[in-house]
């Protein structure tokens, strides 16, 4: 008797169909679920030139009125600042801040050092994306929102906008996101303004898998939220988290120049505290990542992440400026060399940061 040898790759699809044919509809979903893997993306060689960006968020509400650190920030160490956050209404209008002075002063201080300023929209105010979806799915509202945004940018002499649309949970929502970004990009490009967005870290974040990288063609850069990770290394923003986040998006063919690695200036653990609070409590905390059941990014980790980004990304994103440590007039200790903004800048410049050595 002769046997016919059939290569396994020829019968594997038939076996899969046989298994799925015996499943009820809900079982089929269980088999596919979030584990369904599309054809792998084949990435072309990335030859895009890298312009390294140093992007920071800044929230005026968090500043102690007696210690306004806006005038203490070393803007020459930055390239972009995002003012957080402008409130967006469901009718496409934007809420002008009750106190306009912080935004106006930010623009003056930053522009004096040739630093670009944008407003950030979304995040805490529209965490479930209800407003974004409503606007993106209505062409009239989309047009109204874009026009209002352009007017706001012109009124405050801004350089761009950062869209913080998080937790994409379906392909249809990703498509809505894409439509909104396309409409924004068209108008902002004509005005000579930039468009950035936030993106989840990747591997352990189901929202990342729902985002089509086609959306990224409309943005100048992407602030990758490589913190508050759900992995199991006990740290909310380890060096490995940063590597995993950049690898995830790089393997999905996002060019290096568009990826801006996010780092936190705050702790997680038994309490959420700013880096400034931690270091003023004990200066030695600047050189470690854990203290009193809190974890954060100390100077050595920030240096390592910056060096990794220099080889694998297009910039560093800092969240958030008001949580960094600054030298104030009444300080009896020199804190300037412990500033994470300065640490990142010195590392980018190729200088050795020796404060923790």
Buried (B, 14 or more C-beta within 10 A) or exposed (E): EEEEEEEEEEEEEEEEEEEEEEEEEEEBEEEEEEEEEEEEEEEEEEEEEBEBBBBBBBBBEEBEEEEEBBEBBBBEBBBBBBBBBBBBEBEBBBEEBEEEEBBEBBBEBBBEBEBBBBBBBBBEBBEEBEBBBBBBBBEEBBBBBBEBBBEBBEEBEBBBBBBBBBBBEEEEBBBBBBBBBBBBBEBBEEEEBBBBBBBBBBBBBEBBBBBBBEBBEBBBBBBBBBBBBEBEEEBBBBBEBBBBBBEBBBEBEBBBBBBBBBBBBBBBBEEEBBBBBBBBEEBEBBBBBBBEEBBBBBBBBBBBBBEBBBEBBBBBBBBBBBBBBBBEEEEEEEBEBBBBBBBBBBBBEEEEBEBBE
